[in-house]
Amino acid sequence: MSVVVIGQVARDLVLRVPEAPGPGQSANVRERREVLGGKGANQAVGLAQLGMHVALVGVVGDDGTADRLLSRAEADGIDVSHVARRPSAETALIVDVLDDSGQWRYLEHIPEETLVTPRDVFAASGLIRSARAVVVQLQEPPEAALEAARIARAAGVRVVLDGAPGGLTEELLAHADVLRADRREAELLAHKEITSVDDAIEAGRSLVERGLSLAVLDAAGVGNVFVTRRGHEFLPLSDVEVVDSTGAGDALVATLTYALVAGEPLPVAARLAVAASSLTVQHPGGRPRLSRAALSAYT
C-alpha cells in the first residue's frame, strides 16, 4: 500500500531555551536538534514509521542542506525520486524556539522557489495515480494542490487535504475526500471564532455539505471533531504532558491516512490519529516517533 505526500521539505532547527529572550536580550540554548522537517516531510516520516510505502513530492534547493535532508529521508524509508532540486535556490529553514513553558516561536525562511508547482505535481502523476491516497498540504500554491487533487480523483485515489484558505477553493473541495484543519484554520473555514465543540461540529457539517466525506477540525483547543454525513464524534485531548505542540497535526494526518488506507473503521482510525498526536507533543520538535505498537497502547 502506498501514499504520496505533497508538501514542504525543510531543515528543522529546534532550540530549547529556559525563556525566550526579549528585544536586546539573549538566551542560553539548552538543547539543539537539527532534523528533516517541514509538514510534508513530517507526514511522510510518520507514514513510513507506520509501515506505509510513502513517496514525497516537494522541493529543495541546490545546496548541501538538501543533500543531507534527502539522505535522511531515504534512510527513513521515503521515496524522494520526485523531490525537485531548484538550481541556485536555498533549501527552506524552520527554526522552532521552544521555552520551558511549552510555548514555541517559529522563524521561517521558505523561499518561493521551494514551493511545489503544478509542473512538479504533473511530473509525479504516475506516482499519484498508482497510490492509495495522496496527502496535500494547503501551504503549497493553490494551483499545485488542485492539480494533485484532480489527478488523484480521476484515478479513484483518496485525497486528504491539510490546511485552509487561501489554498482551499470550492473546486478543490469537490475533488477531496478528507480535510484536517487546526484551530486557526478551522476558524478561517467557519468565518467565525470557534469557542466550543458545537461550533467545530457545525463547521465540519458545512464542509461535508460542500463535498467532503470527512472533516477533522480542532475543537476550541480541547480536542478534535470527526464529522461525516452520518454524524460526528468528539475526541478530547489526551491527558499527557505537552512539551511541544509542533507536529501534532502532522502526526494526526499521517496516522489518520494510514488507518483509512489500511481499512480501519473511522472510530478506530480517529482514535489512532489522536493517539499519534498525543505521542508527538511529548517531545520537542515536529519529527514524529510513531509505531503501530505505540499507537495500540493508546487505544
N, C-alpha and C positions, 0 to 999 in steps of 0.2 A: 504494500500500500504506500502511495507516495503523496506528498503535499508540496506545493510550490508556495513560497513566501516572497512577496514583492514588497520591498521596503528598504529602510535605511540601514546602512552599514557604517560604523564609526569606531574610532578609537575612544574607549570609555575610560576616563581617568577619575577614580574615586578617591577623594581626600577626606579623611576623618579628622575633625578638629574638636577641641572641647567646646568652643564657642566661635561662631563666625565673626570675623573682625568687622568693625565699622570703618567709616572713612578715615584714612590716615593711620589705621591700626594694622597690626599683623597678628598671625596666629600660628602656633606650632602645629605641624601636621603629625598626628599620632600614628596614622596608618595610611598607606598609599597602595592602590591597586590599579593596574593598567590591563584592561581586558578587551576582548572583542565585544562591541556594543552596538547601540542603535536598535530601534524597535524591531526592524526586520531580522537582524542577526539574533537578537534575544529570543524571538519567537522560533526561529529556525533551530537554535540550540535546544530550546525546550522540547520541540518535536523530536529532534534526534535523540535526546536523552530518554524519551518515552518509547523509542524503538521504531519511529517512523523513518522511512526514506524521504529525505527532505532536500529540496533544491532551493537556492536563494537567488533571486533576481534583484540586483542592486547595482550601485555604482561606487567605485573608489577612485582615488587619484592615481597618479603615476609616480609613486614615491615609496620610500622604504616602509612607511607605516602600512601601506596597502599590502606589501609583501608579507609582513608579519600577521596582519589580520586574516588574510586569505589562507595562510598556513595554519593558523589557529582554527579557522572554520573547517578546513579539511580534516584536521586532527579530531574535531568534534563530530565528524561523520557527515558533513554537509557538502552537497554538490555545489560547487562555486563556478561551474563552467559557464554560467550566464551572468556572472558578476562582471559588469563592464569596467574597463580602466580608461579614464579620461586623460589624454596627454596634457601635461603641464598643469593639471589640477591637483589641489591638496585634498587628501582624504579627510572626511568630516571628523570633528573632535567634539566630544561632550565631556565637560568637567562637572562632576557631582560633588559639591562641598557639603558634607554631612556632619552636623553637630551632635552633641551628646543628648540633646532633647529629641532627636529623630527628625529634626527639620532639615530639609535639603534646599540647596540653591544650585541651579544649573547655569553653566556658562556653555553656550553652544556656538560652534563655528561650523555651519553647514553650507559650504559653497554651493551656489546654484548649479555648478557643473556636476555635483554629486547627486542630483535628483534624477529619478528614473524618468525616462522619456517614453512616448509611445513606440518609438523605434526599438528601444531596449526590450519592451514587452513583446513586440511583434517577433523579435529575434528568438524569443523563448516560447513562441506559440505552440510548437510541437510538444514541449515540456508541459505546458499548461493543459493542452488537450488530453494528454495521457495521465494526468493526475487524478486523484480522488477529490482533492479540494485545493483551492487557491485562496491564500490569505493576503489581503491588500490593505496596507496602511494608507489612510487618507491624508497623511502628511505629504505624500507624494503628489505631484501635479494632477489635477482632476482628469485631464485628458489621458494620462497614463493609467490611472485607476479604471477609467471607463473602458479603455482598450482591453485591459486584462479581464474585466468582468464580461465584456462582450464575447471574447474568445472562449472563456470558460463556460459561460451559459450556453453558447451554441454547441458545445461538446458535451453538455449534460454534467459539467463539473460543478460541485458545490462552491459557492462564492461567499467568503467570510470577510466582512469589512471591519476595520478597526479605526474608529475616529468619528469625526463630524465635520460640519462646514469649515471652510468653504469647499472641500472636496466632495461633499455629498449633494447630488442632484437627483431629481425625480427619475431621470433616465438610469442613473447608476443604481438607485434603489430597485428599479424594475428588473435589474439583472442580478440582484443579490439575494442570498438566502438568509444570512445571519449578519447582524451588526452588533458590535460591542462599543459602548461609549462610557467614559469616565464621568465624574460628576460635572465638570465644566462643560464637557462635550454634550452631555445629556441636557443640560440647561439650554445650550445653543439649539439643540434639536427641538426642545419643547417651547422655545421662545419665552421662557419664564424661569424663575427660580424654582428649583426642586427642593422642597423643605420637608418632605415626608415620603414614606414608602408609597402611599397612594398617588402622589404626584408622579413618581417614577413609573408606576404601573400605567397611569393614564398616558404618559409619554410613550411608553412601549406599545400600548394599544394603537396609538396613532401611527406608529411606524409599521406595525403589522398590517394595518388597514391600507397602507401605501404600497404593500407588496412583499414585505419580508415574511419569512417563515418563523424567525426567532429574533427578538430584540433583547439584548442583555444590557441593562443600564445600572449604573451606580445609583443607589437609593439613599440620597442625602447623607452619604458618608457612613451609613450604619450597616450596609450590606449590598446585595445585588438582587435585582428582579430579573426573572427569566419569563418573557411574555411571548405566547404563541396565540394562534387563532382559537385554540381550545381553552385557554386560560392562562394562569400565571402562577409563579412560585417565588417567594421571597426567601433568600438565604442570608442570615445575618453574618457579619464578620466574625471570624473565629477569635476566641479569647487567647491570643498569643502576644508576646512582647514584640512590638514593632520597632525594628532597628532602622529600617529604611524602606519606605513605600515604593521606591523606584523599581520598576519592572514587575510590579504586582499584576497590572493589567496585561502585560505581555505574557506572563505565565498563565493567566486565566485564558487568554485567547488561544495560546498554543495547546493547552490541555483540553479545552472545550473542542477544538478542531480534532485533536487526536481521538477523543472519546466518540465524537459523532462519526468520524470515518471508520472507527473500529466497530460501529454498530451498537454502541451503548444506548439504552433509552435515555431520553432527556433528563429525567430526575437524577440518574446516575452520573451522566455527563456534567450536569450542573454542579453536583457535589464534588466531583473530581476537580473541576475547574476552580472552585472556591478553595479547595484544599491546596491546590498548586499556588494560588495567590498567597495563602497563609504561610506556606513554606518559604516563599520568596522574600516576604517582608522581614524575616527573622535574621537576615544577613545584609551587610552593606553592598550596594551596587545592584544593577539590574540583571546581571547574568543569573539565570535560573540554576537551581540544583535539584532537578527533578528525577524521579524514578517511579516506576509503577508500584514498587513495594512501598515507598514512602507515601505515595498518594493513598494507597489502600489503608494505611494506618489511620488516615484522617477521615475515612468514610465509613 
